[in-house]
Amino acid sequence: MKGTLAQVRSYERSVQLLMVNQFTINLGFYMLMPYLAAYLAGPVGLAGWLVGLILGVRNFSQQGMFLLGGTLADRLGYKPMIIAGLVLRTVGFATLGLVQSVPALLAASAATGLAGALFNPAVRAYVAADAGERRVEAFALFNVFYQAGILLGPLVGMVLTGVDFRLTCLVAAGVFAVLGVVQMRALPARRGDDAKDVNSQGESVLAQWRGILANRPFLLFSVAMIGSYVMSFQVYLALPLEVRRLGGEGTFGTGAVAVLFAVSGLSTIVGQTKVTAWCKARMEPGRALTWGLLTMGLAFVPLLVATAIPVPDGGLGLWLLAAVPPALSALLLAIGTMIAYPFEMDTIVRLSGDRLVATHYGLYNTICGIGITLGNLLTGAALDAARAAGMSALPWLALFALGLACAAALYGLHRTGRLAPPARDAKPELATA
């Protein structure tokens, strides 16, 4: 941990602040969101479809607005979008705790989603700009803070929700409010290096979007990376469902699911910087990305192997079968993400040609967000079909195949040179295509 903190101190103050910023954002978000559905269905008394609608509005508003948030960051600067997002999330979370009418809850949910769409592309573009040639290492550290917030948030939320969920909402809102004030006072104003050119040339937003959509290597890379997000999301979907299918809904099942999250978060906090340093010393970015997605695909092999083992009637054997394969899968998914994530963030910058970086991040997030939604629907359908047909290996085989396919796609992009940055003299043509 001392080595990690020493690395953090070696960056500019703005990058350090943004890393702490991301930890705090995830802390506030995850202390509230895991418990929101139970609150809406329980004390508020909403029907299941209304709970799903409210949660879906948040996801839709965030994924649907990422491109707009990135575009505004490139045009107006990164800091205003970060602060605007924090203010919106403060208002949204406070509203979730203070109101119970469906229209107000829908508006609050939409506000929290839009907030993420505003500050996420801006934060990543800011880190990429100020980290310079050390982008890969900076994004490795960024992921450590990101995962630490995810790990700690639900624990804080569990304590607060045990008192009153409304208290959780207000504390989370307070976290974002304080963070917004700190950003206003301490975060230097920052714009992309191309901001003057973007605004002075009078290029329309639609023309910029057409230029990005004409960047075929970037689009191919974005589509190939969808699988990494679908696979990593299974820590929250398929793996907990498998644990509860075998281990039940009691104390053991709850504890085993908590272990999944702990394995995922703690392994990243402990190992991310070491994994990144090892990969950077030995691999080109394209190879690291390929190995990362291949590792994520292999993460489902323990679950695939476990389907060949007869399910014990109970006792220690059943507990081990319910807990160990999912925990191994969670660990391998974390390792695959550790390998890929820093190079993934760096590759987006390189494929953008260092132009309209936040907009590229925004479109990338939208593409992957749509892919996650579709992927989770298909995963859920595969889980249902597997149970109905007695083919428990089906979802794990499908996810393993997805990992192999995405790794092969990235290997192909790497071998054909499509992951290399565009030539400098190609930038203007790319922007106006």
N, C-alpha and C positions, 0 to 999 in steps of 0.2 A: 504493500500500500504506500510506503514511503517513496518508492520509485515512481509510482503513478503520480503522487502529489508533486514530486520534483519535476516530472514531465509537464504537468499542468502549469507550474510556475514558469516554465521556460517559454511559454507563449505570451503574446501580447495580452494586456489587461482585458481587452474586448473579448477575446476568445475564452479566457478564463471565466468571465462573467456569463457568457453564453452557455458554457458547460454547466455552471451552477444553475443558470436559468432553466435549462432543460431538465435537470434533476428536480427542481422545484415544480415545474409544470407537470411532470409525471407524478410527483408526490400528490399534488392537489387533485389531479384528474383521477388517479387510481384509488384515492381514499374515498371517492364518491361513486364512481361509475359502477363498480362491481355490486353495489348494494342498491342501486337505483330501481332496478326492475322489481325487487322484493318490496321496496317501499311503495311503489306505484300500485302494485297488485294487492298489497296488504293494507296498511293504514289509509291510503288514498282510496282504495277499493275499486280500481279501474279493471275493466275486462281485459283478458289476455291480448286481444287484438289491438286494443288501445295502447297497452304497454309496448307492444311490438312496434306500433306506429310511431310513438314518441321516440323510442330508441332508434328506429329507422330514419326518422327525420334528421337526427343528429348526424348519423353516418352519411346520409345523402347530401346534406348541406356542406359537410366537410369535403367529401370526395368530389362533389360537383363543382366546388368553388376553388379548388386548389390552383387551377390554371389562372383564374382571375386574381387570386392572392399573389401568385408569383409575378404576374404582369404588373400589378400595382407596386410591388416591391422594386422591380426594375425601373419603373418610371418615377416613383415618389421617394425611393430610398428604403433601406431595410428597417431602420429604427422606427419610423412611423407605423409600419405594418406590425411590427412586434408589439408595440405599445397598444395599438388598436385591438389586436387579438387578445391581449391580456385584459383590457378594459371590458371587452365583450364577454369574455369568459367569467369575469367577476360578476357582471350583471346577470348572466345566464345561470350560474350556480346559485347565487343568492335567490333568484326567482324560483328555482326548483325547490328551495327549502321554504319559501314563504307563501306560495300559492298552491291551489289544488284544482283550479278550473282547467279543463282540457285545452282550450285555446291558449291560455297563458303558459301551460306546460309545453305545448308544441312550439311556441315562440321562444321559450327559454332553451329548449333542446336545439332548435335551429341556430340560436345565437352561439351556443357552445361549439357547435360544428363549424360555423363560419369562422369563429375565433381561431380554430386550428388551421383552417385554410389560409388565414392571413399570416400567422406567425411562423408556421412550419417551413414553407419555402424560403422566407426571409432569413430565418435563423441559419438554415443550412448554407444559403448563399453567402451570408456574412462570415460564417466560419471558414468556408472555402476561400473567400477573398483575403481574410486577414491571416490565415495560416500559410498561404502562399505555397511554396514547394513542399511544405510539411503537411499537406492536406491529409494524406493517408493516415499518418500518426495522429493528427488532430481528430479525425473522425473515429479512430479507435478509442481515444479517450472520451469523446462525445458519447459513444455507445456505452461506456462504463457508467457515466452519469445517468444516461437514459435508463439503463437497466436497474440502477440503484433506486431510482424513483419508482419504477414499476414494482420493485421488491418491497419497498418500505410503505408505499401508499396504502395498499390494502390492510396492512397491519394497523396503521394509524386509524384508518377508516373503521376497522372492526371495533376498536376501542370507543371511538366517538359514536358510532351507530348503536353501540350497546347502551348509550345514554339516550340519544335521540337522533334520528337521521337528519332532522332539520339542523341540528348542531353541526353535523358533518358537512352539510351544504354551506353553512355560514362560515365555518372554518376554512373550507376549500376556497370559497369566495374571498375570504380575507387573505389567504396565501397569494392568490392572483393579484389582489389589490396592492399588497406590499411589494410584490415582484414588479408590478407596473410602475410604482413610484421609484423603485430602485433603478429600473431601466431608464426612466425619464431623466434621472439625475446623473447616473454613472455611465451609461452606454454611449459611446461617441457616435455621432451621425456617420452613416456609411452608405455609399452607393457603389454599384458595380463600376469597374474601370471603364466600361463602355457607356455609362449613363449619359454623359454629355452628347455622345454621338447619337444615341437612341432618341433623345429628346430634341436635339438640334436639327436632325434630318427630317423631322416631321413625319416619320414613318407611322402609319396607322397601326393600331393594335391588331386588326385583322391581317394586315400584311406581315406583321411579326409572327403571328400564329401560323400563317401559311408557310412562312420560311422554316419554322420549326417542324411542321408536318412534312416538309419536303426533305428533312434531314433523315434519310432512310436508315443510316446506321444507328442513330439514336432511337428511332421507333423500333427497330428490330431488337435492340438491346433491351428496351423497356418491356416488350412482349416476352422476351426470353426470361426476364427476371420475375415475371408474375408468379411463376411456380415457386420461387423462394419464399414469397410472402404467403402463398397458400399453404406450403409445408410448415413454415414456422408458426402459423396461426393455429395449427393443430394442437399446440400446447394448451390452448384455451378451448378447443372443441373436441376433437376425436380422442385425444389421450385421456382427458377427464372422464369422458363418457365410457371409455373402455375400463378405466379404473372402477367406476361405479357399477358397470355391468357385472364385473366379477366380484368386487369387494363390497358392494351394497352401498346404501345411502347413509349408513351409520357413522360412528366416530372413525372407524378405520378408513372408510372411503373418503371422508373429509380430510383426514390427516394425510392420506396418500396423494390426494390432489394438491395439497399444500406443498408436499415434497417435490412435485413436478415443478411448481413455480420457483421453489427455492433452488433446485438444481439448475434451472435455466438461468436465473438471475445471478446466483453466487458464482457459478462457473464463469460467466462473462466478466463480472467484477474482478475476479482473481486472475483470469487468463487472457483477457482481450489484448492487452498491450504486448504480452509475450508472443501470442500467436501472430499478431500483425508484424512484429519485428522479424520473427522467423520466416514468415511468408515473403515479406518484402526483400529480405536478403537472398532468397532462393528462387523467386518466381516473378515472371512478368504479371501485370494486373490481370490479363485475360486467363492465364493459367490458374491464378489464385481464385478467380471467380468460378472457373470450371470445377476446381477441387472443392470449393465451398458448396456448390449446389449438388455435387456428387455425394458429399458427406451428408447433406440434408436428405437426399434420397435414401442413402444407406441407413438413416436413422429409423426407418420403418422395418428394417430386417428383423430386429429383436421381436417386434410384435408379430411379424409374419411367421417366425420360427415358433413363437409361443402358441400359435393356433394349432400346431401339430402335437402339442402336449395335452393329454387328457386333463380336463378340469377336475381338480379334487373336490370332494364333497364339502370340505371345510377345513378348518385348522390352519396351521402354518403354511402348508403347501398352497392353499388357495390364496392366502395373503401374499406370499412371494410371487405367485403368478400374476396377481392383480397389480402389484406394486413395482416389481423389478423391471420387466420389459418396458413399461411406459417411462420409468425413470431413465433407463438407458437411452430410450428414444429422445427424451427431452434433453439429455446431455449431448447427444450427437447433433441434434438440431441446433443447440447453442454453439457447439464447436463450428458447425458449418456456417452459421451466421457470423461468428467471430472472424472466420476466414474471409468471407465474402464482403461484409458490410463496408469496411473502410475503402476497399477498392471499388465497390459499387458507387459510393458517393463521389469518389474521385473521377471515375469513368464518366459520370454524367457531366461533370465540369469539362473534362477533356473533349467529349463529343459535342459539347455546346460551342467549342472554340473560344471559351471564356467570354461569350456574348449572351446576354439575356439568361444568365445562369439561374436566377430565381424562377423565371418563366419555365425553363426546362425542368427544374425540380417540381414545379407545380403540375405540369403535364405528366411527368413521370409518376407522381403520386396519384393522379387521377386514373391513369391507365392501370396501375397496380391495384388501386382501390376497387375498380370495377372487376378486375381479375379475382381479387380476394372474395368479393361477394358471390360471383359465379362459382368459384372454386369451392367455397363453403357450402353452397347449395348442392353441388354435385357430391361433395364429401358426405353431407348429411343423407342424401339419397342413397349413396353407396352403403352407409352404415345401416340404414333401414332395410335395404335390399339384402344385405348380408345376413341380418338377423332373421328376416322372413324366409330366406332360402337355406339357412343353416350353413352359409359359406362365410365364416368369420374372417377368412384371409382376404376377401375381396377388397375392402378399403385400403388395407396395407399394401397389397399388391399394386393397386392403382396409384397410390402415393409414391411408392418406390419407382414405378414406371415414369411418373411425372418428374421425379428427380433426375432419372437417367436422361429423359428427353431434354430437359432444360440444360443439363450439363453438356449434352451433345451439341445443343444449339449454341451455347456460349463458346464451346471449343471451336465450332465452325466459324463463328464471328471473329474469334481470335486468330485462327489460322489464315483467314482471308484478309486480315488487316483492317476489318471494319471497326475494331475497338480503338484504333489509333486516332489521335486528334486530327481534325481536318487541317489542311495546309493553310497558312496565314492568308495567302492571296485568295483563298476560296471563301473567306468569311463574308465579304459583301455579297457575293453571289448567293450564298446560303441564306442570308438574311432577307433577300428580296425575291426569293423564288416563289 
